Amino acid sequence: MLTFGALDEADAPAVQALLESNPGYTERVSGRPPAPGDGLEVLLDSPPDLKPGQKHCVGARLDGTLVAVADVLQSWPNEQTAHIGLLLVHGDHEGQGIGRALHDHVLSLVRDWEGVDTLRLGIVETNAAGAEPFWSKLGYRPTGRVVPFIEGPVETTVAVWSRPLA
């Protein structure tokens, strides 16, 4: 049975295991396999202008095991927007509808956030082949905004996509 809930620092080992189960993602966006501490970074890292309480990490568990994680920023970069920084599914569970189910859970959370009417995310060009079809099926579309992206040896771009909350 798939269940959803908030994640905190105590979940760092489970998030780390999830990242390590799907090393292709980290390699595509940072040019390296997952490193020790990346799980904790997912849970704690945020933009410098983010206020406490605006970062929400949620997970999907299958029979108690973390199989997906989402990182969502409330009212960022503006009051009307929620930004999905990451949605990643365990490598052994891709293509089973877990990512869509976690996204549906995120939608239910965001609908309770006063003033938020838009969801947005960034698709790193080196990860676009797999990410764009997924996000497109969920109603996201490119905004036309593309910004530079540098992470370790990876120098590419990020395309900003969005969708209305309704």
C-alpha positions in Angstrom: 0.0 0.0 0.0 1.3 3.5 -1.0 1.3 6.1 1.8 2.4 9.7 1.9 3.9 11.9 4.6 6.3 14.6 5.5 10.0 13.9 5.7 12.6 15.3 8.0 16.3 14.9 8.9 15.7 11.5 10.4 14.7 10.3 6.9 18.1 11.3 5.4 19.3 7.6 5.2 16.1 6.6 3.3 16.4 9.6 0.9 20.1 8.7 0.4 19.1 5.1 -0.5 16.5 6.4 -2.9 19.1 8.6 -4.6 21.5 5.7 -4.9 18.8 3.5 -6.4 18.5 5.9 -9.3 22.1 7.2 -9.9 21.4 8.2 -13.4 19.5 11.3 -12.2 22.4 12.6 -10.2 24.9 11.8 -12.9 22.8 13.7 -15.5 22.4 16.8 -13.4 25.6 17.0 -11.5 28.0 14.8 -13.5 28.7 12.4 -10.7 27.0 9.5 -8.8 25.2 10.3 -5.5 27.7 11.3 -2.8 27.4 10.6 0.9 25.3 13.4 2.4 23.2 14.0 -0.7 20.1 12.6 1.0 20.4 15.1 3.8 21.0 17.9 1.3 17.7 17.2 -0.4 16.0 17.6 2.9 17.8 20.8 4.1 19.1 22.7 1.0 17.0 25.7 0.0 17.4 29.1 -1.7 18.9 31.7 0.6 15.7 33.9 0.5 13.4 31.1 1.6 11.9 31.6 5.0 11.6 28.8 7.6 8.6 26.7 7.1 8.4 27.3 3.3 10.3 24.1 2.4 8.3 20.9 2.4 9.7 17.5 1.7 7.2 14.7 1.3 7.7 11.0 0.5 5.8 8.1 -0.8 6.3 4.8 1.0 5.4 1.4 -0.3 4.9 -1.1 2.5 7.0 1.2 4.7 9.9 1.7 2.3 10.5 5.2 0.9 10.0 4.9 -2.9 9.7 8.5 -3.9 10.5 12.0 -2.7 9.3 15.5 -3.6 10.8 18.8 -2.5 8.3 21.7 -2.7 8.9 25.3 -1.9 5.8 27.2 -0.7 5.2 30.8 -2.1 8.5 30.8 -4.0 9.8 32.6 -6.0 6.7 34.7 -5.4 3.6 34.4 -3.2 1.4 32.9 -6.0 3.8 30.1 -6.8 4.8 26.7 -5.4 8.1 25.4 -6.8 8.8 21.7 -7.1 12.6 21.4 -6.7 12.7 17.6 -7.0 10.4 14.7 -7.6 12.3 11.4 -7.8 11.2 7.8 -7.8 13.2 4.8 -6.6 14.9 3.2 -9.6 13.2 -0.2 -9.1 9.7 1.5 -9.1 9.9 3.8 -12.1 7.0 3.5 -14.5 4.5 2.2 -11.9 2.6 5.4 -11.4 4.3 6.3 -8.1 5.6 9.7 -9.4 2.1 10.6 -10.6 0.6 9.6 -7.3 3.2 11.6 -5.3 2.5 14.6 -7.6 -1.3 14.2 -6.9 -0.4 14.3 -3.1 1.7 17.4 -3.6 -1.3 19.0 -5.4 -3.5 18.3 -2.5 -1.0 19.9 -0.1 -0.5 23.0 -2.3 -4.2 23.6 -2.7 -4.3 24.3 1.0 -1.7 27.1 0.7 -3.4 30.4 0.7 -2.7 32.6 -2.4 -0.8 29.9 -4.4 -2.3 29.4 -7.8 0.7 28.1 -9.9 3.1 25.3 -9.7 6.5 25.6 -11.4 9.7 23.6 -11.8 12.9 23.6 -13.7 14.0 20.9 -16.1 17.8 20.6 -16.4 18.6 20.1 -20.1 20.8 17.1 -19.4 17.8 15.4 -17.8 15.1 16.7 -20.2 14.7 13.5 -22.3 13.2 11.7 -19.4 11.7 14.6 -17.5 9.8 16.5 -20.2 7.4 13.7 -21.1 6.6 13.1 -17.4 5.9 16.7 -16.6 4.0 17.3 -19.8 1.6 14.5 -19.0 0.9 16.2 -15.7 -0.1 19.5 -17.4 3.2 21.5 -17.2 4.3 23.6 -20.1 7.5 25.5 -20.8 7.3 29.2 -19.8 9.9 30.2 -22.3 12.3 31.1 -19.5 15.7 29.3 -19.8 18.5 30.0 -17.4 22.1 28.8 -17.1 22.9 25.9 -14.9 26.3 24.8 -13.5 26.7 21.9 -11.1 30.2 20.5 -10.9 31.3 19.6 -14.4 27.8 20.0 -15.9 27.3 23.3 -17.7 23.9 23.4 -19.3 20.5 25.2 -18.9 17.3 24.9 -17.0 14.0 25.4 -18.7 11.3 26.7 -16.4 7.9 25.0 -16.7 4.6 25.7 -15.0 1.0 24.8 -14.7 -2.1 26.3 -13.0 -3.0 24.8 -9.7 -6.6 24.3 -10.7 
